[in-house]
Amino acid sequence: MNVELGIIEGFYGKPWSWEEREQTVAYLVPHGYRFYLYAPKGDPYLRRRWQEGHPASWARSLADLASRCRALGVRFGVGLSPYEIYLGFDQAARNALERKLSFFHELGVQDLAILFDDMRGDTPDLADRQVEIVHWVAERSSADRLLVCPTYYSDDPVLDRAFGARPERYLEQLGASLSPGIEVFWTGEEVCSREISPGHLRRVGEQLGRNPFLWDNYPVNDGQRMSRYLHLRAFTGRPAGIADHVRGHAINPALQPVLSRIPALTLVESYREGADYRYGAAFQRAAVAVLGEDLGTRVREDLLTLQDVGLDRLGEKEELLRERYASVDHPGAREIIGWLDGEYRITDEIVHTQ
């Protein structure tokens, strides 16, 4: 496998616990995952309140997580979303950003991502403004690697509807002006891409003047509609040949940390097996590896219901699922029960306020 794999905790809703983060990183290390990026939308001090410092207890937990990642041989990173900073990159904003960079230095951040996603972007000189900020950060950050997520990080027209029409030749201008060593995130032809092809990535690479760093929005399930479903199936539509056209491959996991490990394992197998990859068999192996033989078999039997039917249409199946999983002493089973209880439901209000 010749592509760097990692996790971006970049979803809306209830973030993972510190223990869940550490356990997930530790679990995936032996399978080839080599970086973790802390960027939950639910951390206000990285997004809408980014100019404020993290509370002391929060900062200590972040430092402990960074230390744990280093001990495991995993690159630790943080994704900062300085909300619409490009609308007023004044001295106050620069001072706040410098304080944040000092905090990241104390944490020992290796990967720093400046994330301009999910913000208004219909500004003619958007690319120039964002490049100015990223280069300003690059001159002052101690991180080994700097990444940026564009405001328009996909071809998907849903971004234009939500955040205004993208400026003409935005991607080309961003790529031409950014220093060559800075990585650029991309999600594919869609925000949540069904398929990511070598041809598409080749085109994006030409626009950016560098191969994109793949931000893969699967198995994430953090939208109002998506949170009604458990994303468990093996990865498909990511042929091993895309490795030649990306700088790295990060997956944005689901709200359920243990269950997210199932598709995460299948991505490794997809790259390793290439043309011999079989997603159904890969899912079965991963489900058993993560959940054990009995629980993994149950989840395989219920896969259609969990991933395709969804909470709002379960009907009498809900009680059957509760009977099958409530008595199982496993965190994966408890995540299924929590999902049935509505613990992971995402509303539009959550998305619009985080």
N, C-alpha and C positions, 0 to 999 in steps of 0.2 A: 504494500500500500504506500503510494508516494504522495499522499496529500495529508496536510496537517488537520486533524479533527479537534473540535472543541465544543464547549457549551457556552451559549449566551443566555443568561437568565434575563430576558428582555421583555417579559410579558406584562400585561395589565392584570389587575386583581391582587389577591392576597399573595405576597411573596412567599417563597420557601422559608422555612426556619433555618437557623444557622446549622443545626444538626443535620437537617436534610441536605443542605448544600455540601457539607463535609462528607457525608455518607455517599452522596451521588458522585462526587469527584473521585473519592477513593474507589468506588465500585468500577468506574469507567476507565481508570488509569491502566489496569492490566489489559484492557481491550484496545488501547491505542489512542485514547483521548488525552490531549496534551495541553489544553488551555481552558481556563474558565474565566468568563467575563461577567462581573457583577453589574447588572444594569436594570434591576426591576423597576417598572414604571411606578410601583407603589412606594419607592423610596423618594420622598419629596425633596430631599436634600441633594438629589442628583438631577432634579427636573424643575418643577415650578418654584421651589424654594432653594434653588441651587446656590444662591448667594449666601445662604446661611450655613454655618458649620454643623456637622452631625453631632447629636448629643453624645456625651462622653461614653455611655454604655454601648451605644451603637458603634462608635469609633473603635472601642476595644474589641467588639465582636468582629468587626471588619479586619482589624489587625490580626486577630487569632485565625481567621479564615485565610488571610494571606500567608501567614506562617505555616498553616497546615498544607496549603497548596505547594509551597516551596519544599516542604518536607517530602511530599509525594512526587516531586519532580514535575509539577504542573505549573505552567505560566499563569500568574494571577493578574487579572486586569479589571478595570472599572470603566463603565460607560457613562460619561457625563452628558446630560442633555441640557445645556444652558438655554433655557426656554426663550426662543426668539431674540437671542442676544444680538443677532445681526441687524436688528432694527434700531439698535442704539449701543454700539460698541464704544461707550464713553469711558472716562477715567474711572468712574465708580464700578462699571462692569469689569474693567481690567484689574482693578484692585481685588475685587471679589474672586475673579478667576485666578489671580496669583495666589491668593490664600488657599483656594481649593487645590491648586497644583502642589503647594507645600504640604498639604495634608496627604495627598497621594504619594508624595515622595517619602513621607514618614511611614506610610503603609508598605512601601517597597513595591509599588505598582510597576509591573513589567509591560503590560499592554494598556495603553490609554486610548479609549475611543471617544471621539467627539461626535455626538449624535444629534443631527438636525432633523430627524424623522418626526413625523406627526406634528408639524408646525406649519403655520401659514407660509407660503412660498412664492406667491405671485408678485415678485419684485424683479424688475428687469435686470438689475445688477446683482442678483442673488449669489451667483457663483463667485464673483469677485469679493463680495463681503464675507462669504464663508471661508474662502481661501485666506483672506487676511487674518481671520481669527485663528484658523488652524496653523498657519505659519507662526503666528504670535505664540501660540501654545508650544509649537515644536521647538522654538528657541529657548523656552523656559522649563520644559518638562524633562524629568529624569527618566521617563519610561523608555524602554528599549525599542518599543514599537508603537507607532501612532497610526490609528485608523480613523476613518471618518465615514459617517453614514449620511448620504445626501438627503435632502428633503424629498426628492423624487428618486426613490431607491428601487424602482421597478418601472416597467412599461405600463403597468396597470392604470387605466384611466380613472379608477376609483380615487387615486391620489389627487388628481386634478379636480375632481368633484368635491373632495373634502377640504383641500388646502389651496385651491385656486389653480388656474392654468399655469403649468410649468413654463418658465421662460424659454424662449427659443434657443436651441443648442446649449441648454444648461449643462448637460452631461459632458459634452465636448469641451466647454469652457472650463469646467471644474477640473477635468483630467489634464488639460493643457497647462493650467496654472499651478496645480499642486506639485510639490516636489516629488520626484519619482519614487522615493522610498516610503511615501505615505500610502497606506492601503485604503481601498474604497469598498465599502460594503454594497452588496447588491442581492436582491431576493429573487430575481428571475423575471419572467414575462408577467407574472402576477405577484401580488403581495404574498399570497399563499400559493405558490406555484405547484401545479399538478405534475409538471415535467420541467426539467432544466436540461437543455440539450447543449452539446458541444457547439453547434452552429450558433445558437443564441449567445452563448458566452463569448464566442469568438467575435461576434459583432460588438458586444458591449466592451470587450477588451480593446477593440479598435477605437471606439469612441473615447474611452478613458486613457488610452495610451499606456495601459497596464492591464494585466489580468485582474478581474474583480475578486474580492474576498467574499465568499458566499455566506450570506445570512439566510439560512434555510428555515422558513416558517412552517416547519413540521417537526414534531407533533404538537406544536403550540395550539391551544384551544381557548384563547382568552377573549374572544369576541362575544357579544350578546348571544348570537346564534351558536357559535362554535362551542361555548362552554356547556351546552346541553349534550355534548357528545364526548366520549372518551376516544382519543386518538391513539390507537394501539397497533394498528397494522404495520407491517414491515415497510420500509422505504421502497418506493418504486419511482420510475421516472428520473432517476439519478444514475445514468450509466457510468461505469467506471472510467470511461473515456473523458469525462469532464475534468478529471484530475489534471490534465494537461492545460486546462484553460482557467484554473482558479489558483489564487495564492493561498487559500485555506478554505475550510468548510466548517462553519459553525452552525449548530442546530439550536433553535429557540425551542426549549422543551415545553411540555404541557404543565398545567397547574398541579398535576399529580407527579411528584418527583420519582417515586418508585416505578410507577407504570411507564413513565417516560423512558426508563432504561430499556424497555423492550424494543421499541423502534431504534433507539440509539445503537444497540448491539447489531441490528440488521444492517445499518449503514456501513459498519465495518465490514460485514460479510459481503455487501454489495461491491465495495471497492476491491476486496480481496479476491472474490470469485469471478468478477468480470462477466463475460458472456455465459458462464455456468451458473450465475446467481438465480435462485428460485425463491421468490419472495414468500410464498406460502410456507415452504419448509423452513426458511430463515425465521419466520415469525414463530413457528412451533418451537424451534430450538431456543430462541431468545426468551419466550414466555416461560419455558421450563427452567432455563438458567436463572431468570430473575425471581420467579415465583415458586419454584419447586414443581415436582411432577403433578401432584394432585391439583393444586390451584392453577397452575399453568394450563392444564387440560380443561378445567372449568372455563377459564377465560377464553380459550380457543373455541369451546362449544358455544359460548355466548357472544362471540365477536360481532356477529351481525347486529345483535340487539344493542350492544354497548356502543358501537361506532356508527351504525347506520340508522337505528330507530330513534334514539335520543330520549331525553327525559320527558319531553312533552307528549310523547306518543307511546309511552310504555304500557299504559293501561294495566291489565292484570299481570303483565310480566314483571312489574315492579316488585310485587310481593314475592314472586318466585325468585327474583334476584336477591332480595333480602334474605330469604331462607337459605340460599346457596352460599352467601358470603358473610353473613353476620356472625356465624359461629367459627369462622376461620381466623386463627391467631397469626396474622401476617399483615405487615403494613400495606401491602398491595391490596388486600381484601378490605382493609379499613378505608383506603382511598376510594374504593368502589362504593362502599356504604356512605361515605361522606359526600360523594357525587350524587347518590340517590337522595340524600338529605338536603341537597341544595347548597352545600357549603362552598361549592366552586362556581356558583352562578355569577356571571358578569352582566352588569347592566350598562346601558349607554351612559348613565351618570358617572359610573366608575371610569369609563374610558375617557370621558370629557373632562374629568377633574383631576386625574392622576398626571 
